Amino acid sequence: MPTELVSLQRCLDRVGVEHDTDDAARILKLLRAVSAEVMDRAHRTFSATPVIHEDVVDAAGLGSLILPHVPVTDILSVNTVYTDGTNEVLSAPSRAEWDGVTSWGHSLAGTVSIGDTTATLDDVTGVEVGQHMLIADDEVVRITAVADPDVTFEPAARFTNAAGGVQHVSGSTSWLLEDAGRGKLVVSRGRRRLRVIYRVDEGGVPVELAEAVLAWVASRWNDRDVSAGSTGYTTGDDSETKDAEYVGQPPPDAARTLARYWRRVRNGVV
């Protein structure tokens, strides 16, 4: 992971400081601190070399999640993590197969209570062992046996669900990397906890984040009051002498840029 989101030379050019000077060394410290703060606020890291990441994230419905490291070049594995500690490997379909994934409805003929491992359906047509059933808003279970009109599932229900509601069963156990640049992964079969192992190769920092870094560094540097032989500086906002890596708050334009970026890439980051 890089320690600077933009080159030192770009920062030096922005503030008008020569290379190989004491001020350049101070700016490098400030640049690294600002870069770390920007990545923290953006909930992203940007890799300068190929790196393999492993993250546990939550996905909801036939929805999406955003992986925290970008750009993603390869998904090595996606596993469902169940509350009993077991894992289930999810397969990846082609784009055409993904577009063809559908969900179909069945109604519960009786109440499913906490701890139950069986449910009675109004119809079991098309229901097969290995498929998954949504028995509550965020509870997905695996079907282990079908004996009309009952189905057996695992793990045991964590919530009580009354009879009559339409329950969704999906034949898909798949995921799809829809946008590698944003790290957007779409997953079928309701809400679940996933362990995703993926590769991130070298990629450019978004233009707006690079500009935010430059603006932030320039703002802090221009506010300094460097004394001869000092390794710190004071700002116009306080009377304390801070180390050169003290970043303070971003200027308004940079703060707005970071907020817009986070709104665009969020959804599913844990």
C-alpha positions in Angstrom: 0.0 0.0 0.0 1.5 3.4 -0.9 2.2 5.9 1.8 1.6 8.8 -0.6 -1.5 9.1 -2.8 0.2 11.7 -5.0 3.9 12.2 -5.8 6.0 14.4 -3.6 7.0 16.4 -6.6 3.4 17.4 -7.3 3.1 18.6 -3.7 6.3 20.6 -4.0 5.1 22.2 -7.2 1.8 23.1 -5.6 3.4 24.9 -2.7 6.5 26.2 -4.5 9.1 24.3 -2.5 12.4 23.0 -3.9 13.4 19.4 -3.7 16.2 18.2 -1.4 15.5 20.9 1.2 14.4 20.7 4.8 11.0 22.0 3.8 10.6 19.2 1.3 11.3 16.6 4.0 8.6 18.3 6.2 6.1 18.3 3.3 6.8 14.6 2.7 5.8 13.8 6.3 2.7 16.0 5.9 1.8 14.3 2.6 2.0 10.8 4.1 -0.2 11.8 7.0 -2.8 13.5 4.8 -2.8 10.4 2.5 -3.4 8.1 5.4 -6.3 10.3 6.6 -7.8 10.6 3.1 -7.8 6.8 2.7 -9.4 6.4 6.2 -12.1 8.9 5.4 -12.7 7.4 1.9 -12.8 3.8 3.5 -10.4 2.8 0.7 -6.8 1.8 0.2 -5.1 2.0 -3.1 -2.4 -0.6 -3.9 0.9 0.3 -5.6 1.8 -3.4 -6.1 -0.3 -6.6 -6.4 -1.8 -7.5 -3.0 -4.2 -10.3 -2.0 -6.9 -9.2 0.5 -9.3 -11.2 2.6 -12.3 -9.3 4.0 -15.5 -10.4 5.7 -18.5 -8.3 4.5 -22.3 -8.4 4.6 -24.5 -8.5 1.5 -28.2 -7.9 1.4 -30.9 -9.4 -0.9 -30.2 -9.7 -4.6 -28.0 -6.6 -3.9 -24.4 -5.5 -3.8 -21.5 -4.8 -1.6 -18.4 -2.7 -2.1 -15.0 -4.2 -1.3 -12.7 -1.9 0.6 -9.6 -2.3 -1.6 -9.6 -1.3 -5.3 -9.1 -1.8 -8.2 -10.0 -5.5 -8.0 -8.4 -7.6 -10.8 -9.4 -11.0 -9.7 -11.8 -12.7 -7.2 -10.1 -15.8 -5.8 -13.0 -17.1 -3.7 -16.3 -16.1 -2.1 -17.6 -18.1 0.8 -20.7 -17.8 2.9 -19.9 -17.6 6.6 -22.6 -19.2 8.8 -23.2 -18.5 12.5 -22.1 -22.1 13.3 -18.6 -21.3 11.9 -19.1 -23.3 8.7 -18.3 -22.0 5.2 -19.9 -22.6 1.9 -18.0 -21.8 -1.4 -20.1 -19.8 -3.9 -19.5 -20.3 -7.6 -19.2 -17.5 -10.1 -21.5 -17.7 -13.2 -20.9 -16.0 -16.6 -22.5 -12.6 -17.2 -25.3 -14.3 -19.2 -26.0 -16.8 -16.5 -26.1 -14.1 -13.9 -28.7 -12.1 -15.9 -30.8 -15.3 -16.0 -30.9 -15.8 -12.2 -34.5 -15.5 -10.9 -36.2 -16.0 -7.6 -39.6 -17.8 -7.2 -42.1 -17.6 -4.3 -43.5 -20.1 -1.9 -45.7 -19.6 1.1 -45.1 -21.1 4.6 -48.1 -23.2 5.6 -47.0 -23.1 9.2 -45.0 -21.0 11.6 -41.2 -21.4 11.7 -40.0 -20.8 15.3 -36.6 -20.1 16.8 -34.6 -23.4 16.7 -36.7 -25.1 14.0 -34.9 -26.9 11.2 -38.1 -27.8 9.2 -40.8 -25.8 7.5 -44.0 -26.7 5.7 -44.6 -25.0 2.4 -47.7 -24.6 0.3 -45.9 -26.2 -2.6 -42.5 -27.8 -3.1 -42.5 -27.8 -6.9 -39.0 -27.0 -8.1 -37.5 -27.0 -4.6 -34.3 -29.1 -4.4 -31.7 -30.0 -1.9 -28.9 -27.5 -1.9 -31.0 -24.5 -2.7 -31.5 -21.7 -0.3 -34.6 -20.3 1.3 -35.2 -16.8 2.8 -37.3 -17.5 5.9 -37.0 -14.0 7.4 -36.0 -10.6 6.1 -32.3 -11.4 6.7 -32.1 -15.1 7.4 -31.1 -17.5 4.6 -31.0 -21.2 5.2 -29.8 -24.2 3.1 -32.3 -26.9 2.2 -31.0 -30.3 3.1 -34.0 -32.5 2.5 -37.4 -32.2 0.7 -40.4 -34.4 1.7 -43.6 -32.9 0.3 -44.9 -30.7 1.9 -41.9 -30.2 4.3 -38.4 -29.1 3.8 -35.5 -29.5 6.2 -32.9 -26.8 6.4 -29.7 -25.7 8.2 -28.7 -23.8 10.2 -31.6 -23.7 12.7 -33.9 -20.7 12.5 -32.8 -17.7 14.5 -36.1 -15.8 14.2 -39.8 -16.7 14.4 -41.7 -16.3 11.1 -45.5 -16.5 10.8 -47.3 -18.6 8.2 -48.6 -17.0 5.0 -45.7 -14.7 4.0 -44.2 -15.3 0.5 -40.8 -16.8 1.0 -38.2 -16.7 -1.8 -36.1 -19.6 -2.9 -33.2 -19.1 -5.3 -31.5 -21.8 -7.3 -28.3 -19.7 -7.6 -25.3 -19.8 -5.3 -23.4 -17.2 -7.2 -21.7 -13.8 -7.3 -20.5 -11.5 -10.0 -17.8 -8.8 -10.0 -19.9 -6.1 -11.6 -17.5 -3.1 -11.3 -13.8 -3.9 -10.7 -12.8 -0.2 -10.4 -15.3 0.4 -7.6 -14.9 -3.1 -6.1 -18.6 -3.7 -6.6 -19.7 -7.3 -6.0 -23.3 -8.5 -6.5 -24.5 -11.6 -4.7 -27.7 -13.5 -4.9 -29.8 -15.3 -2.2 -30.6 -12.7 0.5 -28.5 -11.2 3.3 -25.5 -13.2 4.3 -22.0 -12.8 5.7 -19.3 -13.4 3.1 -15.6 -14.0 3.2 -14.1 -12.6 0.0 -10.5 -13.3 -1.0 -9.4 -11.1 -4.0 -6.4 -9.6 -5.8 -5.8 -5.9 -6.1 -3.2 -4.8 -8.7 -1.6 -1.4 -9.2 -4.1 1.2 -10.1 -4.4 5.0 -10.2 -5.8 7.0 -7.4 -9.1 8.7 -8.3 -8.5 12.2 -9.7 -10.8 13.8 -7.2 -8.9 12.2 -4.2 -5.5 13.2 -5.6 -6.7 16.8 -5.8 -8.1 16.7 -2.3 -4.7 15.5 -1.0 -2.9 18.4 -2.8 -5.4 20.9 -1.6 -5.2 19.6 2.0 -1.4 19.6 2.0 -1.2 23.1 0.5 -3.7 24.4 3.0 -1.8 23.1 6.0 1.5 24.1 4.7 0.4 27.7 4.0 -1.0 28.0 7.5 2.3 27.0 9.1 4.8 29.3 10.9 8.1 27.5 10.7 10.9 28.8 13.0 14.5 28.4 12.1 15.8 25.0 13.1 12.4 23.9 14.2 10.9 20.5 13.3 7.4 21.6 13.9 5.0 24.4 13.0 2.1 26.4 14.5 -1.1 27.0 12.7 -3.3 30.1 12.7 -6.0 28.1 14.4 -4.2 27.2 17.6 -1.2 28.2 19.6 0.3 24.8 20.0 3.4 23.7 18.1 2.5 20.6 16.1 4.7 18.0 14.5 4.9 18.3 10.7 2.7 15.2 10.3 -0.2 16.8 12.1 -2.9 17.1 9.5 -5.7 19.1 11.1 -9.0 19.4 9.2 -9.3 19.4 5.4 -10.2 22.7 3.6 -13.8 23.0 2.6 -13.4 22.0 -1.0 -11.4 18.9 -0.1 -13.9 18.0 2.6 -16.8 18.1 0.1 -14.8 16.0 -2.3 -14.2 13.3 0.3 -17.9 13.4 1.3 -19.0 13.0 -2.4 -16.6 10.2 -3.0 -17.8 8.3 0.1 -21.4 8.7 -0.9 -20.6 7.3 -4.3 -18.7 4.2 -3.3 -20.4 3.2 0.0 -23.1 0.4 0.3 -21.8 -2.7 2.0 -18.4 -1.7 3.4 -17.9 -3.1 6.9 
